[in-house]
């Protein structure tokens, strides 16, 4: 017999039968969609304010009464019983931790953490941002007996962080967003490890062994051909129960399971197959073809990506707000506020989060930039990092989670919660002001703005002599008709100047208008790994209407490329990062139209027909080269292209056959 029973118990500490809560749990969500992040952060804030108001209703104990009511599940002689707060913190938050684990897994496989040279800066900053706050908290609380609660100040609330970045909009450049979100992932890894190691006691080895068996079964499930979804679900529940019985906090089961979920970039052949099956369904619509098309589309995306997409709205709109509602309630009466005002716990939390996070992250970043360690691309400046470092002092979710793990005393819990709420407000306010000031203090770029990243012979695709006196840089899009037409002008310009000119191509695809442009750019970089960037780029321009996955693979095969290597490079994080770097550079320079040219490091604002370009290049002779000094190290172990060659991405003409018959318009965002 299975029965579900609700039980209300008195919170009176004098009552020996009173339920003693063991709340725990929570943390950070890395929802990448800016709209979702903004709304999710708003929901989280509303839930926290509601909890505070609810707890402080005069003469009412309904907040505590409700969250300490219990729910019991009985199966025969077995019984699971927990309070509503425990159900949220230990049960629902396992789903939240699961999404965090998915993001961590993806970052290590495909994201910033897949490339050591790119990851070293946010990783080092995150580690310093874990250590320094903990030391500051310990310094504040050493004589109070509360130093063991240092975990409260170690982690950033990613949901609030992403929401804050969304509210700041264009004041936060793309590279700073990537830096902060990568840092948040590393931050999560550190926080989860500390929770598992420091805040776990009464370990039971038999249930832990069963949990290990469950995780092994989860890892093997990927090899099944059918029914993986239900099996994953059953194993996840069983593993969670084993963690619960072992003494290890059960939400960590979500992380462990997520780290075993397969992740891979979309396979272009599978995507193309999905399109073919969908076309068959269109020609002959029936249930069998519909199911085949749906399965084919689903299987072309990794399970990791599918699960992140499926769970993100529930985490942002339901689970995290419920957690805030269950845990943010703190009594703000005069007596409590007076005690908090002189409490080393309260001020240790505030100092650890607001000061410690800033000192650790900004300090580590400054040291690395001054010493030339790691990659700081255009736009990732120290003043912007300073603002972002202050924002990381928002430790709301994980901090409240560890408050319940670290303290049994209700007074200490309330003092710590006051510190968490105060730190959240201060960090958000100061971080927002710092980023707004950094944005306003930046010089307004004139029409002839400078090139953000200087030409680098190792990194860039250079055509002509790399040491030439004259330089022409183009930011272009392989699917842009106007870039195609401009290529004829560039042929004439290069022929006119000969060895005196070096021409540089950089990527600025506009996916909003050209859906295949990013894929084409990545394919050109994969071809560059085999010394075929020029030929591949020319073939892309030659047939802009056919840039689907099978067309791209067909071009590679026609050029005689090693197809296994080409497809592997096409899926690599290095290739995607190379294209994204150019796109982020374009964002920093406010490039909203392609083609955009830079002559001698300065933006060319006139027409881009051949005579106009020749005149502008001639005028640049003897002029100091504009542009930031290149501080970039190679992103791969090998050059991104073959040695400079006298041929380039040119050779195409406008549809009327006139290479100089250039339309003055451009593809514009």
Secondary structure as UniProt FT lines:
FT   STRAND          2..7
FT   TURN            13..14
FT   TURN            16..17
FT   HELIX           34..55
FT   TURN            58..59
FT   HELIX           62..67
FT   STRAND          70..75
FT   TURN            76..77
FT   STRAND          78..83
FT   HELIX           84..86
FT   HELIX           87..92
FT   HELIX           93..109
FT   HELIX           112..114
FT   HELIX           116..141
FT   TURN            142..145
FT   HELIX           147..153
FT   HELIX           158..168
FT   HELIX           169..171
FT   HELIX           174..198
FT   HELIX           205..221
FT   TURN            222..223
FT   HELIX           228..246
FT   HELIX           251..258
FT   TURN            259..260
FT   HELIX           268..283
FT   HELIX           287..299
FT   HELIX           303..314
FT   HELIX           315..319
FT   HELIX           320..327
FT   HELIX           334..341
FT   HELIX           344..350
FT   HELIX           351..356
FT   HELIX           357..371
FT   TURN            378..379
FT   HELIX           382..391
FT   TURN            392..393
FT   HELIX           396..406
FT   HELIX           410..441
FT   TURN            447..448
FT   TURN            457..459
FT   STRAND          461..463
FT   TURN            466..467
FT   STRAND          470..476
FT   TURN            478..479
FT   HELIX           481..497
FT   HELIX           498..500
FT   STRAND          501..507
FT   TURN            511..513
FT   TURN            515..516
FT   HELIX           517..528
FT   TURN            529..531
FT   HELIX           533..542
FT   TURN            543..545
FT   HELIX           549..558
FT   TURN            559..560
FT   HELIX           563..570
FT   HELIX           573..588
FT   TURN            589..590
FT   STRAND          593..594
FT   STRAND          596..599
FT   TURN            600..601
FT   STRAND          602..603
FT   HELIX           610..619
FT   TURN            620..622
FT   TURN            655..656
FT   TURN            659..660
FT   STRAND          667..668
//
